[in-house]
């Protein structure tokens, strides 16, 4: 799975590969969802290719009226203004716009749309390839080329992320990691799948809370939290994606996190709950005091039960409380940003630095707090696109050696939740 790093001045030779072999892991987990996402993306691309194809549905005298098209099977639509400019948008409640499937029959557009979508589906798969192919990683431009369609695909993207999380669980169960084991495909697969899962969560990170509330309500009974799959991957970059996942759900998942704080015995489950709660509180300032009080209460109570690493748990609580007490809008400490290779304004490669791909968020930062908590204000200021390097040529800097993959995968597996 490991790919030799590309020199800075060359494009990835896989970019022209039309086979779209998404690999046996992805074939087993989420191939149907991936194809549905590709097909939905292809509809948007097909409309963009020839927006004038849809002009015939306007009636006489309404040339200044935008055309609004309802996308099949998703709560979204596309508006085409009279100049031909497209605007994907979310729909909530009663959907508006013309049903594309009906228009293709009534307006005689079926054959034309078939030709367009055949072409656009290949384009959609090309756009998705850097997000899902093992050994690949998207640049900021490549991520944006898909993210601009987020209103159409964000629900499908989050469904894909949850499928990959299930795959990671199965991969963990199948792998027997011994202290002196040599590297295997499992470690490479684990790292690649964690990144793929993060891409799709970031793709859905601007989704409104109501669209994710159902997932939160259906998962509260099994210890699920929206950030755990990412914080447990034990790199700051993946933890940053976990913070964005928690924020997307917002206060609707407070109870999920508080239940973990009240019952978990594994140190990393407690870390994840504190990290997710703190991320949400910093993004919803009206909830900050409520979260601070709850975290302070659980910090006082955690000693009443046996936890597997009380020093780690104590530092996690202290770090969360300190960050929650920072003034609203306060920046991450400069020393923590330097440790991660991040600039305060996220210029350059943003959050996609080599240290962020390798450092453990639970390590102690120069200010004595856990690194992940010190980095949270900077993470929350970054847009989804700023999780990616500014150019394709810069991607090679992020490549992990097999020994690094083995170390990171073991770091995650050794602290796998035991509840």
N, C-alpha and C positions, 0 to 999 in steps of 0.2 A: 504493500500500500504506500510505502514511503516513496516520495518523488524527489529526485535530485533538484535542489534549488535552481531556479532560472537566473541567469545573469540579468542585471538591471535593464539591459537594452533589448531584451527579447520577449516576445509574447509566449504564453504557454502553448506548446505544440498541440495540446489536446483541444484547443479552442475550435479547430475545424472538424473535430470528430462528430459525425452525424449519427453514430450508432446509439447514443444516449443510453449506454449500459449503466444504469444507476446502481449496480452492484447487488450481490445476493442479500445483504442485510436490508437494504432499502426495498428490494423486491418483496421481502417477507413482511416488512413493516411499512405500510403506508403507500404502496404502489397505487392503489385505487384512489386515495386522496390526492396523491401527486398528480395523477392523470386528470382528475377533476379540476385541480388547481390550474394545470396547464391548459385545459380546454376553456376554462373561464377567462384566463389571461388571453387566450387566443381570440376570444370574442371581442374583447376590448381592442386588441391589436388590429383585428380585421376591420372594425368600424373606423379606427384611426387611419388605416390604409386608404380608404375611399369614403370619407364622410359624405361626399355628394351623392353616393348611392342611396342615401336615406332621404334625400331632398323630396322625393316623390310622395312622401307621406304627408307633406304639408298641403293644406288646402289653399285654393286661390285666395289672395288677399291676406295671407298670413306669412308672407315671406320674412317678416321681422321676428317671427315667433321661434324660439329655440325648439329643437326636436329633443324630446326626452324619451330615452329607450330604457325599458326595464330589462335587466340582465336575468336570464333564466336561473332559477334555483338558488339565488343568493339575494339578500336584502340590500340591493344596490342598483344603481342605474348610471347611465351616461347621458349628459346633456351636450348637445351639439348646437352652438350658437350660429347665427346666420353667416358668420365669417368662416365657419368650419372648425373652430376651436372646440376641443373636447374637454369635458370636466367630469371625471368619475365622482360619484357622490354616494353617501350612505343613505339608506331609507329605514325609517323606524315607524311602526304602525301600519297604516294603509299605504301600500306602495303606489307610486305615481308613475306615469309614463306609459308608452306603448309597449306591449309585450312583443319581444323580438320574434318569437316563434309564430305568433299570429300574423305579424307583418310580412314574414317571409312567404306566407301563403296568400294573404289578401293583396299584397302589393307586387306579387310576382318576383320576390327577391331571393327565393330559395336557391336557385342554381348559382346566382352570383355569390351569395353568401357562402355556399359550399366551396367554391373556388377560393374565395378569400381566406376562409378558415383553414383550408388545407395548407395554404402558404403560411398563415400566421401561427399555426400550431408548431411548425418547425422552428419558427422564430421564438416562440414561447419556450420551447424546450432548450434552445440555445441560451436564452436568458437565465433559465433556472439551473443550467449545468454547473456554474461556479458555486452555487449554493448547496448542491447535493452530491456531486461526484467526489469520492474519496481522493485526497491529495490536492483538491482545489480549494481556493478561498477567494471570495469576490473582492474586487476593488470598490471604492466608494461609488464610482460611476456605474459599475455593474449592479450594485445593490440598488441604487436609485432608479435604474432602468426598470426594475420590478416594483420597487416600493411606491412609485407614483401611481400604481394601480391598486394600492392597498384597500381602498373602499370596496373593491370587487372581490378581493381574494383573502382578506385578513381572517375571516372565519375559517376558511379552508386551511390557511397557514397555521392557525393555532391548533386545529385538529391534527395536522401533520406533526407539529411539535410534540403533542401528547402521544402520538404513535411512536415517535422516536424515543420518547422517555420510556415507554414500555419495552422497546428494543434494548435500551441500556440496562434495564432490570434483568432481562433474559440473558444478555451478554455477561453480566456480572455473575449470574447463577452458573453459566457454562464454563467460566474461566476459573481455574484453580491457580491462584497466584501464590507461589512460594517465595521465600525470602531470597533464594539464590537462583530463581528461574531465569532462563534466557528470554529475550524478547520474542513475542509471538504476534500473529495477526490480530489478536484480541485487543492489545493495547492500541494499535493503530486504528482499529475499527472504533474503539471507545472514544478516542480523541476526535476522529472525523465525525462521528455521529453526534457528539456533544456540540460541535460547531454547527452542524446542519440544524440541529434542534434550536440553537441560539438564533440562527438566521431567520427562521420562521417565526420565532417569538418576537424578534425585533420587527419583522414585517407586520405583525399584528399589534405592536405596542401603542399605536395611536387609536386603536379601536375604542369606542365608547364603552363605559363600564357596563351598561345594560346588556351589551352583546355577549359579555363574558360571565354575567351573574349566574346563569344556569349552570355553567361548569363549576363555579364555586359552590353552589348549593348542593350539587350532586356528589361532591367530593369531600365534604367536611367530616364524614364519619370514619375515614381510613387514614387520617394523619397527613393527607395531601396538603401541600402548600405550593403556590405557583412559582416559587423560586428554588425549591429544593433540588430539582434536577440540575440546576446550574451552579448553585453554591457548592454542592457536593462534588462537582468536577474539579474543584480546588485550584482554579486559576482566577486571577482578578478579572480577566476579560470575560470569562464565562459568568462569574458572579455579577458583573455589570449587566449582562443580559438578564440574570435573575432579578436584579433590582427593577429593570424595566418591565419585566413580567409582573412583579408584585404591584407596581404602580398602575399598570393597565387595569388590574382588578380593583385597586383602590380599597377604601374602607370596607367594601363588601366581604373581604376575607379576613378582617380582624379576628373574628371568632376562630377561624382555622389556626391562625398563628398563636392566639392566646391559649387554645387547647393544648398545643404542643408545649408551650412554656410551662403549663401547669402539670403536665404528665410525663414529658420525655425524660429518659435517663441517659440518652446518648448525647454527648457534648455537641456533636455537630448538628443534631436536630435542633438543639437549643440555639446554637449560633445562627442557623438558617432563620429560625423564627424571629430572632432579634434583628437580623439584617433586613428581612422583609418588612417588619413593622416599622423600623427606622426609616427605610426608603419611602414607605407610604406616608409617614408622618411629615417628612421633609417636603414632600410634594403636595400635601394637603395640610396647610399650616393650621387650619382650624382644629385638626385632630391631634396636633403635636402634644398638647398638655395632657390629653386623655391617654395617649400612648405612653408618655413619660411616667404618669402615675401608675399605669398597669405594669410597665417594665420594672419600676422601682419596687412595687409590691412583690412581683415574682422573684426579684433579686433577693429579697429578704426571706422568701419562703423556700428557695431552691435547696438550701442546706438541710431541709427536713426530709429529703429523700436521697437515696443513693444515686449519684451520677458517676459516670465512668472517668471523668477527668475534671475535678472540681477547679483546678487552676485555670484550665481553658475556659470553663463556664464563667468563672469569676471575672476573667479578663473580658470576655464577650459582653457580660452585663455592664461592666464599668465603661467599656468603649461605647456601647449603645447609649447609655445614660449621658455620657459626656457630649456626644454628638447631638442628642436631643436637646441639650441645654445651650448649644451654640445659638447665636442670634440668627433669626431668619435671613437667608441669603448669604450667610458666611461661607467663605471659600475653604476648600481643602487646604491643609497646611502645605506650604511650599516644599518642605522636606519630603512629604509623602508623594507629591507630584514628581519630584526629582527621582525618587526611588523607582517610580513607574515609567519614567521617560515621557511624562505628559506635560504639555504646556497649559497654563491656566485658561487660555482662550481656545484651546483645542485646535489651534492651527497645525498645519502639517498632517501627520497621520492620526491625529485625534487620540482615541483610546487604543488604537491598534499598534501598540508598541511591543517589541520583543519581551521586555520584562513583564508586561501585563499578560502575555501568553504563557508565562512560566512561573511567576510568583504566586505563592499561596496567600489567599486573602486573610487567613488566620495568623499569618506571621506578625510579629510585633513591629510596628512602624517606628520611625525615629522619635515620635512624640509619646511613645509608650502605649499607644492604643493598637488594636488590631488594624492591619493595613486596609482591609476591606471597608471598615467603618471610616477610617481617615479619608478614603478615596470617595466616599458616597456623594458629598456635595458636587465634586467634579463629574462623577458619573451622571448625576441627575441633570446637570447643565448640558450634557452632550445630546445632540439629536441622534436618532437611530443611524443615520448615515455616517456620523462621526465615530462609530464603532469600527470603521473600515479605513484602510490606508488610502491615501489620496490618489494613488495611481497603481496600475497593474504591475508596473516594474517594482513597486515597493512591497508587493505581497511576498516576494522571496525572503524578505527579512524575518517573516513570521514563521517560516517552516520549522517544524520540530524534528530533531533527530530521533531515531528509533529509541535511543537510550533515554531521551527526554520524555517521549511518549510513555515508555515503560514506567518511569518514575512518577509521572503525573497520574497514570491509570492506577498504579498501586496506592498512591496517595489517596485517591478517591475510594478505592475498594477497601482499604484497611479501616476506613471510617464509615463503612456502609452502615446505615441505621439498623439497629438490632431489635427494635420493637416489633 
